[in-house]
Amino acid sequence: MEEKRTNYGLSVVQKSEKLGDNIKRLLKIFITNQLWFLKKRLFIFSLIYPLTAPLSLIKNKRRNDSFDYFSIDKKRMLLRYRKIKLVLFYRDLETYKEIFENYVYNHFNLKRSWIVIDCGANIGFYTLRVAPRVKKVISIEPNPYNYEMLLLNLKINRIRNVVPLNLAIYDKRCSIRIYGEGPTSTIFKPKYSEKYVNVRAIPLDDITKRLKSIDLLKIDVEGAEVEVLKGATSTLRKTRNIILEVHTHLIDDKKIWRILERYGFNLQRYSHPDPLISERTYIIIGKKSGDC
């Protein structure tokens, strides 16, 4: 008996199996997040947040001047990590876990004299993590919605050694489209959405030309890594340490390794600690000889 084919060239059975796999994956992600909520006693945000939000807002108004920035409709929440206050959306929790729970970027002994560049800063998680421990952070985020949250997080934490820039980093000066919102904003057009914003893009060398040296360069740009590195020739020469998140489903990661090796970095690969993410993403750590 011949199988019926769909418009996409898949049989009804194959399509059903693919749908089943996607449902299982989504269910696994949901259960993982719910367990994390319970572990951190944050279940109110996943279950009864709409009911408790007004009380939370009143409480936060007494603590700081950022009350006007909170919105029940947009479902922003306030978390605390030690002395750091973080305003975020539910969609940002995965990134929060990466940086504050799984410590995916904790591979360097930061020093007070260091200058750090956070390329792809999102709403400021890594910037806020390192800013109190270094001399200066240049925090670059192209998506205007993420950038607004970055500025808010800097304000409520009273961070003054950060230079925030609302720019895209590319291999040339141009205007590019950024698709989506939140931590997965990308230059690649997704199949499920047409939403995008036009942003100004410049090479990283334009930003770092007045810096004599860069102690740490962090790059997380959702698939634009090669373009960023191509526009950072002088930057890479004076960078001592680099950490870069690689998305293998978006780019040919061999190109990244070749570029970084050309500039004298000793490279190591680290798997992402989250098994749901490690299928398509890993971390590259690069250090030049003699650096810690």
C-alpha positions in Angstrom: 0.0 0.0 0.0 1.5 3.3 -1.1 1.9 6.0 1.6 0.1 9.3 1.0 2.4 12.3 0.5 2.0 15.8 1.9 2.9 19.1 0.2 6.3 18.9 1.9 7.3 15.6 0.4 6.8 13.7 3.7 4.4 10.8 4.1 1.6 11.2 6.6 3.4 8.7 8.9 6.7 10.6 8.7 4.9 13.9 9.4 3.1 12.3 12.4 6.4 11.0 13.7 8.1 14.4 13.3 5.2 16.1 15.1 5.4 13.6 17.9 9.2 14.2 18.3 8.6 18.0 18.5 5.9 17.5 21.1 8.2 15.3 23.2 11.0 17.9 22.9 8.7 20.8 24.0 7.3 18.7 26.9 10.9 18.0 28.0 11.7 21.7 27.9 8.5 22.5 29.8 9.2 19.9 32.5 12.8 21.0 32.9 11.8 24.6 33.4 9.1 23.7 35.9 11.6 21.7 37.9 14.0 24.6 37.9 11.2 26.9 39.0 10.4 24.6 42.0 14.1 24.2 42.9 14.6 28.0 43.0 11.2 28.6 44.6 10.1 30.7 41.6 7.0 28.7 40.9 4.8 31.8 41.4 6.1 33.1 38.1 4.9 30.1 36.2 1.7 29.4 38.0 0.2 32.4 39.8 2.4 35.3 38.5 -0.6 37.3 37.2 -2.2 37.3 40.7 0.9 38.2 42.6 2.3 40.8 40.2 0.6 43.8 41.7 1.9 43.0 45.2 5.4 42.5 43.7 5.3 45.8 42.0 4.3 47.7 45.1 7.1 46.0 47.0 9.6 46.9 44.3 8.5 50.5 44.3 9.6 50.9 47.9 13.1 49.4 47.1 14.1 51.4 44.0 13.0 54.1 41.6 12.3 51.7 38.7 8.7 51.1 39.4 7.6 52.9 36.2 9.5 50.4 34.1 7.6 47.4 35.3 4.6 46.3 33.4 2.1 43.7 34.4 0.9 43.3 30.7 4.5 42.6 29.5 5.0 40.3 32.5 8.4 41.5 33.5 9.8 40.0 36.6 12.5 40.9 39.1 15.1 38.3 40.2 18.0 38.8 42.5 21.4 37.1 42.3 23.3 38.0 45.4 23.6 41.9 45.1 22.5 42.0 41.5 18.9 42.9 40.6 17.7 41.5 37.2 14.6 42.7 35.3 13.7 40.1 32.7 11.0 38.3 30.8 10.1 34.6 31.1 11.9 34.1 27.8 15.1 35.3 29.3 15.2 32.6 32.0 17.2 30.2 29.9 20.0 32.8 29.5 19.8 33.6 33.2 20.4 29.9 34.0 23.4 29.8 31.5 25.2 32.7 33.1 24.2 32.6 36.8 23.5 28.9 37.4 25.5 26.9 34.8 28.4 29.5 34.7 29.0 28.9 31.0 31.3 31.9 30.7 33.3 31.5 34.0 36.6 30.4 32.5 38.8 33.4 33.4 40.2 35.0 36.5 38.9 38.5 36.1 41.1 41.4 37.3 40.2 44.9 38.4 42.3 46.4 35.6 40.6 44.5 32.8 38.7 45.9 29.8 35.9 43.6 28.6 33.8 43.7 25.5 30.4 42.1 25.6 29.4 41.6 22.0 25.8 40.4 22.0 24.9 41.6 25.5 21.2 40.9 25.3 19.6 42.5 28.4 22.9 42.6 30.3 23.3 39.3 32.1 27.0 38.9 31.5 27.7 42.6 31.6 26.2 42.8 35.1 28.1 39.7 36.2 31.5 41.1 35.3 31.2 44.9 35.6 31.7 45.0 39.4 35.0 43.0 39.0 36.7 44.9 36.1 37.7 48.4 35.1 35.4 48.8 32.1 32.8 46.9 30.0 31.8 47.9 26.5 28.3 46.3 26.2 27.0 46.0 22.6 23.4 44.9 21.8 21.7 45.5 18.4 18.1 44.7 19.2 16.4 47.9 20.5 14.0 46.0 22.8 16.9 44.1 24.4 18.9 47.3 24.6 16.1 49.0 26.5 16.2 46.2 29.1 20.0 46.5 29.2 19.8 50.2 30.1 17.2 49.4 32.8 19.3 46.7 34.4 22.3 49.0 34.4 20.2 51.8 36.0 18.7 49.8 38.8 22.1 48.3 39.7 23.8 51.7 39.5 26.5 50.4 37.2 28.7 53.2 36.0 31.7 51.5 34.4 29.7 50.2 31.4 29.5 51.8 27.9 26.3 50.6 26.3 26.0 50.7 22.5 22.9 50.0 20.5 24.6 48.6 17.4 25.0 45.5 15.4 28.6 44.2 14.8 29.3 43.1 11.3 32.2 42.9 8.7 31.2 46.3 7.2 29.2 49.4 7.8 25.7 48.9 6.7 22.1 48.5 7.8 21.0 44.9 8.6 17.8 43.2 9.7 17.5 41.7 13.2 14.7 39.1 13.4 12.9 38.2 16.6 13.2 39.4 20.2 14.9 38.3 23.3 18.0 36.1 23.6 17.6 34.5 20.2 17.5 37.6 18.0 19.4 36.8 14.9 20.3 38.1 11.4 18.8 34.9 9.9 15.2 35.0 8.9 13.2 32.4 10.8 10.5 30.3 9.1 7.9 31.1 11.7 8.0 34.9 11.8 8.4 38.0 9.6 9.0 40.4 12.4 12.3 42.3 12.2 14.0 45.7 12.9 16.5 47.5 10.9 19.7 48.4 12.8 22.9 50.1 12.1 25.9 47.8 11.8 29.6 48.6 12.0 32.9 46.5 12.3 34.1 45.8 15.8 37.4 47.5 14.8 35.6 50.9 14.6 34.7 50.6 18.3 38.1 49.3 19.6 40.4 51.5 17.5 41.3 53.7 20.5 42.0 50.8 22.8 45.6 49.6 23.2 44.6 46.2 24.5 41.5 44.1 25.3 41.6 41.7 28.1 38.5 39.7 27.3 36.2 39.6 24.3 32.9 37.7 24.7 30.8 37.0 21.6 27.3 35.6 21.5 25.7 36.8 18.3 23.3 33.9 17.3 25.0 32.9 14.0 26.8 36.1 13.0 30.1 35.0 14.5 32.1 34.8 11.3 30.9 38.3 10.2 31.9 39.7 13.5 35.4 38.2 13.4 36.0 39.3 9.8 35.4 42.9 10.9 37.7 42.5 14.0 41.1 42.1 12.5 42.9 44.7 14.6 40.7 43.9 17.6 41.7 40.2 17.6 45.4 41.2 17.4 45.2 43.1 20.7 42.7 40.7 22.5 44.3 38.5 25.1 41.3 36.2 25.9 38.2 35.4 24.0 35.0 33.4 24.7 32.6 32.7 21.9 29.3 30.8 21.7 29.0 28.7 18.5 25.7 27.8 16.9 26.4 24.9 14.6 22.9 24.8 13.1 23.5 28.3 11.7 27.1 28.5 10.5 30.1 26.4 9.5 32.0 26.5 12.8 35.3 25.4 11.2 35.6 28.9 9.8 35.6 30.3 13.4 38.4 28.0 14.5 40.6 28.9 11.5 40.2 32.6 12.1 41.0 32.4 15.8 44.0 30.1 15.3 45.3 32.6 12.7 45.5 35.3 15.5 47.4 33.1 17.9 44.7 31.9 20.3 45.1 28.6 22.0 41.6 27.1 21.7 39.5 24.8 23.8 36.0 23.5 23.2 33.5 23.2 26.0 30.1 21.5 25.7 27.1 23.4 26.9 25.9 22.1 30.3 22.3 22.0 29.2 21.6 18.8 27.1 18.7 20.6 25.4 21.1 23.2 24.1 24.3 21.2 23.6 22.9 19.5 20.6 23.5 22.6 18.5 25.6 24.9 20.6 29.0 24.9 22.3 31.6 27.3 23.8 35.1 28.1 22.4 37.6 29.5 24.9 40.7 31.2 23.5 43.8 32.4 25.4 47.0 33.7 24.0 50.3 32.3 25.4 51.4 33.7 28.7 47.8 34.9 29.6 45.8 33.5 32.5 
